[in-house]
């Protein structure tokens, strides 16, 4: 059975903490060896080498990398390639929609509202493409304050703001949606004078997400899921802040994370609803309700595993703590192999 491993222009695959050389991703030779040990014939190929041939890609398994470089331009190219392969019948892992949601919080929210069952979606957000839409939604009483404003792209809490009142809602929404261009602005002014009743193009039209604010949180948890393995990292919120992601403050991993284990059932059900082999989840619990704040299905950071001595696995109706004995490549390949066999 073949499995195609698609690499970027640097011949890199995946995101891996403490990789050598820096930002080189997974060990490709090790990936190749591990897939062979599991009965697969791995074929490593770059995106640019792919030929879109009818009949060739039908039912072929494909795993691939993503990108966070240069305003996600190369990622956009990857999206085009993966969509093309799916058109030819390739079994991409994960599917194109999860690639589109990678570092795209707006489409991530759309996926959440269109795939996740209602009883598991406790943190529904609003999505907007311009400042004008935000103002209109507020006037129509669709936005509750306080709220959290997020740029569609960004990691480690960059581009995330807390708006406590209308003034801050507009201030931070402007900051998050700003695409001001002087040449474009002047052209629009000329059009307004030239054409009576003309409505100018907005200078604030970047897509954003507005989430309900969850008060009194002291921390959240990063959870990485590889098949049946759940790796957990507690991330505390700094004093006078509301963000845990990227805080670097008071981390605790694995069985030392203080995670309320009964809530792992919720996370497991959320994961299973997506029908994918891997997931990164930002999770919060306010003592009453569980919340998935964000999720990614590929190309997410792996420092949670690096910082952990153990992980959780669901066995015979219970969550069992197990010591980490495998490296990241082994963990990843095993999750992919198990997923394919289940399919």
N, C-alpha and C positions, 0 to 999 in steps of 0.2 A: 504494500500500500504506500503510495507516494504522499509526501507532505512538502509543500513549497514554503520556504522561509524567505520572505521578502525583506531586503535590506535597503537602507537609504544610500545616498550618493557617497557616503563615507564608508560604505560596507558595514554599517553598524545596525544592530537589532536590539530594540527594547531599552528600557531605563533601569539602571542598576546602581545602587549606592556603593561607593568605594570601588568602582570599577577601575581597571588598569588596562590601557591608559585612561586618563580622565575622560569621562563622557563617551566611552566606547561601547557601553551597553553590555549585553550578555556575551559570554564566551562562545563564539560560533562553533568552534571545533568541538567543544563539550556538548553543545546542543545537538550537533550532528551525530555524535557518538551515542548520546542518550536516546535519541529517536530511533537509531538503528537497533539499540538494545531492546527497544520496545516493539520491534517488528515493522518499523516504517523505513521507507527509502527517502531520506531528506534531500531536497534539492534547493540549494541556496542561490538566489537570483536577485538582482536589484530591480527596482521599479522600472527603470529605463530600459531594461533588457526584455521586458515582457512583450510578447507578440499576441495580439488579440485575435486568436484563431478560433473559428467556429469548430466545435466538436472536441478540441483539445482540452479545454478547461472544465468541461462538463463533469460535475461531481468530484473534482479534485479538491483536496483539503489545502487551505492556504492560511498561514499565520503571517503576521506582518507587523512592522513597527509604525510609529507615528512620529511627529516632529513638533517642537515648540520654537523653532528658529524664525527669525526675520518676519515678525508679524504674521506668523503661521502661513506664509506663502507656500512653503514646501509641503506643509500638511494639506493645503488645498489641492496640490498636485496629487498627493497620495489618495485623497478622497476620490478624485476623478478615476484613478487607476483601479481602486477597489470597487467602485461602482461599475466600471466596465467589466471586471472579472465576474461580478455577480450577474451581470446581464448575460454572460456566457455560461452561467450555471455553476461557477466555482462555489465551493463551500468555504467562505471566508470566516475566520475565527478571530475576533467576533465579527458580526455582520456590519455592513457599511453604516447603519444608523448609529452604532456605538462609536465608530470612528468620528462621525460628524459631531457627536456629543462630547468627544474628548476636548477638554479646554474650551467648551462652548456651553456655558451655563444655561443659555436660553433653550437650546435644543435638548439639553439634559433635562430641563424642567418639562419640556414637551413630551419626552420619552416617559418621564415619571408619571405624567397625567394620562398617557395613552396606553401604558403597559402595566403599571403597578395597580393592583386591585385597590378599590376605594378604602377598604379597611386598613391598608398598610401605608396609605399616603396621608400622613398627618401634618405635612408641612407644605401645602400647596402655595405656590408663589404666583405672582403676576409677571408677565413679560411685556416689554415695550420696545419700540424701535425708534422713538424720538421723545424729546422733552415735551412736545405738545401733547402727546398721548398720555404722558404722566400727569400733566396739568388737567387734562380733560377727565381722567380717571379719578383724580382727587375731587374735582368739582362735583362728580357724580357719586361721591361717597363710596368709591370702590377700594380706596387705600386707607388702611387703618394705621395710625401712628401710635407708638414709634414703629419704624420698619427698618429693614436692612436692605441697602442698595448695593448691587453687585454688577460690575462690568461682566460682560459675557466671557471674556478671556482673562486669564490671570491665575496665579497660584500664590500660596503662602499669604493669603489675605490682602494681596495687593489689589487695589481697586474695589475695596469693600468699605462701606460707610454706614453709620448709624444715624438715621434722621429722627429726631425727637419731636419736631414740629414742622409746620408747612414751610417756613423759611429754610430750614435745613434740608427738607425734601427737595426743594427747587435748587438750592445751592449744590448739593451733592449729585443730583440728577444731571445738572448742567456739567459738572465735572466729569461725570461718567459717560455722558453722551457727546461731549464736545468734539466737533470735527471742523472747527473754524478754519476757513481758507480765505485770505484777503481777496484774492482774485475772484473767487466765486461770490463772496459777499458783495463786492462792487458790481458785478454783473447783475446780481439780483436787484440791487438798488436801481440800476438803469432800467431793468424790465418793469419794475413797479411804476416808474415815472412814464414809461413808454406805453404801457398797457393798463388801462383803467380796470381796477378790480383784480389785478394779478396778485396771486398769493405767492410770496417768495419761498424758495427752498429753505428748509430749516438748517441752521448751522449746528444743530444738536440732534444728530440722528445716528447714534451708535446704539446697538441693542443692549438692553440691561434686564436684570431680574430684580424684582422687589419682593422680599420674603417677610413674613411676619417675624417680629422680634420675640425671642424667647427669653424672658427676664430671669435674673437670679441664677444663671448657670455659672458654676465654678470651673467647669472643664468640659471638653468633649473628648471623643475617642476616635482615633484613626483605626479602621479595621481593614486589613488586607485579607482577601479570601482567594485561596487557590484550591479549587475543587472542594475537598472536605476539610481543609486546614484554615483556621481562623486565627490570624495574628493581630494582636491588639496593642495599641499605644495610647495611654492617657496623656492629654495635652491640657495643662492648666491655663486658665485665663489670667493674665497679668492684672494687678490692681489698676483701677481706673481705665480699663479697656473692656471690650466685649468680644474680642477675637482670640481663639485658641490656636488656630492654624498659623504656623510660622512664628509663634511666640517664643519658642525655644525655652519655655519656662516650665520647670518642675515636671519633667516627663517621667512616666513609669510604664513599663512594658510587661506584656504577657500576664501571668498569674499575679503579678504585683500591681497591675493597673487599676485594681478596685472596680472592675467592670461588673455591673449587675447581671449575673449570668442568665437570669430568666429572660433578659432582653435579647440574648443571642438568638432565641427562637424567632423573634421578630426580624432580626437581621437576616437570618437564614431564609425565612419565607420571602423577604424582599429580594434576596439574591436569586432564589429559585424562580421567582416570577420573571426574571430577566432572561433566563435560559442561556447563560454564558458560563465560561469556565473560570473567569477571574474577575475580581471586583475590588475597587478601593472605595471605602465608605467613610464619610465624615458623619459621626453619629452623636446625638445628644439625648439626654434623658433628664427631664425636669422633676422627676419623682412621681409623675403621674403618666405622662405620655412619652413614647419614644419618637425620635425624629431623625430621618436621614436628611442631612443638610446639603450634601453633595455626593456624587458618585462618579467614578471613572471606570471604564472597562478595559483599558489598555494604556500603556505608556505612563504609568503612575510611579511615584517615588517608592522605593523599597526600604527606606531607612528603618521602618517599623520592624522588619524582620531582623535587620542588623542589630537593633537595640534589644531584641528579645532573646530569652533563653528557652522559652517554651511557647506553645500555641494550644488552641482548643480544637477538639474534634468531637462531633456528635456521634455517640455510639450507644445503641440499645436504649434510646430515649433519654440519655444523659450527656452532659458536656464533660469531657475528659481532658485533663491537662497532659500534654505530651512534650517531651524534650525535643528540641530541634536537633536533628542529626544529619540533615541534608543541606546542600548548598542551594542557592536561588535557582540555578539552572535545573537541578533535579526536581525541585518543587514545581517549577513552571512546566516542565515536560510532563511530569506525572499528571498534572491537572488537565493538560491538553489531551493526553492519551486517554484518561478516564472519560473525559467529555465526549471524545469521538466514539469510543466504544459504547457509551450510553446512547448516542445518537443512532 
